């Protein structure tokens, strides 16, 4: 009987540990591309109040994606208001996002350098 109770207690603790895992979180503010080498760094602005975003990948582009984001499986998935473009970021912690090319819309290179690529790191600034 004691062994059965012990097994049940261990299973309960394991279910709480694995089943009650915290969902990844982000902060309201600006996440800036590290080491971009550009005059104006690409940035992702998030508002956690309404889950909105704006994404600036080049000051030379006339397109400035904005819309709403959701968080699923440690991923921030940002979709533009018109539903035409999606951008995905792996949430490393609430200060660091990593761009994921697979599943993201094409980001054109402006000039000779592609600033945002697979694994590009965006760090929280404010």
N, C-alpha and C positions, 0 to 999 in steps of 0.2 A: 504494500500500500504506500509506504514512504517513497519507494523508488518511483512509483507511478506519479505521485504528487511532485516529486523532484523533476521528472521529465516534463510534466505539464508546465511547471514554473519556468524551466529553461526554454521551452517552446514559446511561452508567452513573452518572455524577455526578448527572444530573437525576433518575434513578429513585431514587437514595438520598435526594436532597433532598426530593422530593415523596412518595415511597413510604414513607419512614421518619419521617414527621412524628410528633411527640410527641402522645400522647393527652392531652387536657385532664385536669388533676388538681385535686383539692380537698384541704383540710386537715381533720383532726379538730378539731372545735370548734363555736363558735357564729357563725352569720352573722345579723346583725341588720338589719332594715329601716331604711334611712336616712330621716331627716326624717319620721317617721310622725306626730308630733304626738300620740301616744297616751301614756298614763301608763306602760303596759308595752309596749315595742316588740315587734312580731311578730318571731319568730326561727325559724331553721332550724338544728337541731343535727345534725351529721353525725359518724359514727364510721367512719373509713376502715378499721378493723380488720375489721369484719364488714359494711360497706356498709349500715349501718342509719341511720335518720333519725327525728327527731320534728319536727313543724312546729306552731308556736304562732302562729295568726293573730289571736287575740283572747283576752284573759283572761276575757271575758264568755261565751265559748263553752264548753259542756260537752264538745265534741268536740275531741280533741287527736290529729290524725293522726300515725301512726307506722308504720314498715315498713322496706322495703329500697329502695336506690337503685342505679341503674346509670348509666354514662356512655357516651353514644353521640353521635358527631359534634358534639363541643363542648357537648353538652346533658347536664344532670343530670336524670334522670327518676326521680322518687320515687313509689313505689306503696305504698299502705297494705297492712298484713298481710292484710286481708280482700279486697283486690283491688277495692274499691269506688271508691277515689279515687286520682288521679294528679296530680302537680304537676311542672311542668317549669321548669327554670331554664337560661338560657344561661350558660355558664362564660366569663367575660371573662378572668379569670386566677384564681390560687388564692386571691385575697383578695376577689373580686367576682363575685357571681351576680346575674343579672337575670331576674325572673319573666317567664314566657311564658304568656300566657293561653290561646292556641290549644293544644289538647291537654291542658290542665289542667282539673281538676274545678272546679266552681263554688265560689267562696269567698263565703259570705254576708256582707253588711255588717251590722255590729252597731252600733247607734246610727245616727247620721246620716251617717257618713263611711265610704266604702269604702277601707280602708287599703291593701290590696294590689291593684294594678292592673297591666295590661300595662306592662312596663318598670320596675317597682319594683325598686330596687337594694338588695341585701343585701350588707353588708360584713362581713368576718371580724373578730371581736373577740377570740377566745381559742381 
